[in-house]
C-alpha cells in the first residue's frame, strides 16, 4: 500500500511537470490517422457452384412449339445441344445427323415455367414449425437476411414442381411479415446437396418488401411500429433515408461502420438488387411507385397484386410487372376486391402480367392457373392466344427476375430449359412428358429413374410398408 501511494504521488508530479512544459509543435507523423472507410462488401460471398448435369444433343420434331415470346410454330423442330437451344423452326430446319430424336407429334414444346414467387426450401415440406424459416419476424426491417441461408435443398417440393409442373427455375423469397423482408435467391430446379449447387449463375438477387396488412398486423399486435398503413410508409421512408445517406458515404469512401442491412439497400439504390413488393391494394401500389421515385429505386414486380387491374396503366407507364394468382382471393380484407379477369386485364393494358404460385401445391399447376385466367379473359372479350399467354409463365418472369437474356424463351443461344408436354399445356389433363434444364434431361415420364427424389423422401417408410 505504501509503495503504491508513493508511486501515485510520483506519477502526479511527473504529470504536472509535463503540463507545465512547453510542447513541441506537432508534426504530420504525430497527427492521428483519419478513420478508414468500412471495407466494401464482397460482391458474391456465397457464389453459385452450379454445374449443368450432362446432356446429349437432342432434336424434337413434329410438335406444336410456343417460343415463350408469343410465337407459335406448327409441326415445329427444336434442337438442343451443348446446353443451349441451337435451332428452332419448321419441319425443314437443318439438324445434324446421328442425334437423339424425339417424335413430338401430338405434343407441345415450351420454355420451362419460371415461378417468380416461391417459398420452396424456406417453407419446405413437411410443414412443421422446425422447418419454418421464411419470416425473420423480429423486426419490421430485416434487409440483412438472405433467403438462401434458409433454403433446404432436400425439400421434396422441388422435384414435384419439376415433374408435375414443368418448373425449371424459381425465385425463393422471404415471407411477408416485414416491410423489408430480406434478399431472395434464384434457383435452377435441379437436385443439389447445397443451395449453392442450385443457384442460378449470374441471376440478380431480389429484395422482398411488403405493404398492407401483414406488417401492421405482426408488429401492431406487439404494440410496435408500424401498426397502421401510415406507419408502414413512415418506417419505409425513414429506412430509405438512412440507406440514401449510407450509400452516399459508401460511394465517397467516407468512414462509417459496415452495416449489412444498409449494404442491401444501397445495392438496391445502385440497381444491383431488384425490388419484389408484396402488395394487394391499388392505392398502396401507387404509393410505393411514388416512394420509389422519391428515393431513386426501381420496383421490378408487385406480387399478388389482386387490384392490379385498377392501375394497369400506371404499371405499364412505369415498367412494373404484376405477379398474380388466377382466382385466389378473399382470405383477408385487402384481398377482397379481386376479379378473375385481373391477369388478362393487366396484359390487355400493355403491362407485364405474370402468373405466380406462392404455394407448394400451386407451383405444380401454374399452366392450369394461366389457363383459367386465359378463359376468364376470353369470356369478357379479351382475346389472347395460347402462345401469347405463355409469356405469363416464362418470358415475363424471366425479364422481371433479370435472367431474360439467358432463359425464358426458345431462342438460339439461350439455355435449353425446355418442357415437352403430352398435350396442350393449357389443358387440365396435360402433364410434362420430359423436362430439360440446360439441355440435360431431368425428368422423363416414361423412365421412373428420371424423377429426382430427395434423400428426405428416400428415408421415409409409408404406413404398411414395414415388414
C-alpha angles and dihedrals in degrees: 000000000000091000092050091049093053090045091054091050091049092049092051092050092052090048093052091048091051091051091053095049120090112255120228115244113271117253126212090258091055095056117097114258114252115258113267124236117252112267114266114258117262107259095230113006093169101041126191114261092185117148120181117248114246117276139177131228106272136181124199113201134189100016130127104253128208106192093202096241095076100280126126131197123190117210086009135180125219120184122196123190137155090005095302140096098256101178139001128181147094130323093284095057106133112245128179117256124251098036126131108274127203123195105228098178110141091013137096131232122206139159112271115274115257118206110207094189118046137139097194109142097018092056096026132170128296089055101221131138093253089063097042102113105141104092122056089194096176096100136013088236116054107143088144094075122089122211092215090067088065100042114116107204092203093066103132088215091080096063092041090054089051098046100036101029108029091236111167100168135016142178116233112209134187115248127270104251091104136059087226106027102175141255125326128215130216116221138192107231095241131120114267137168089220133029088241088065088058098043114120104240113243096003112143118241119243131221113228112217129173136198134183131031103354101065095039091048095048097047099028088059087061094048089250134129123298106044098142137041090254087053089053091055094043093053091045093052094045090051093049089049089056091046092051091054092044091052091048091055093043092052091050094044092241120161116268136136116269110256119187092200092055092042088062094048094044088054088051089053088049090054094244095114122048122226117234109184125197103216132149108179125071094223092054093048088053090052091050091051089053091046091051089055092047092057101028105246130125127235109219098187143357109220124217089000095174090174095046089115088069094059102027089129091056090050091051094046092051098040094241124149125220117216107202147171119238097231112344109124145110097069093115136013098265091053097054102089093067130129130200091234093062096110098046091043091054090047092047090054089060095254127129111269123193132181112219137176116210083185138089091224098038091056088066093063109032089132088060092046089054089048091056092051090046091053093046090053093049091051089059093046102265104133109202117167121232093246093052092047088058087071086074089064106040121002099043096046090046091055093045090052094048096247100099092111092067107026144011098079140050102250126140110268096025124114113281095242098152141158126202107201123202091227142350103332091221091062120099088224095057125102134176112275095187135357126201126192115192087347094304116123102237099168134026119176089206095054116061090195090062094068109095112229121190123233087246092060093045089056095057123098116201123225109275093022094098110100 
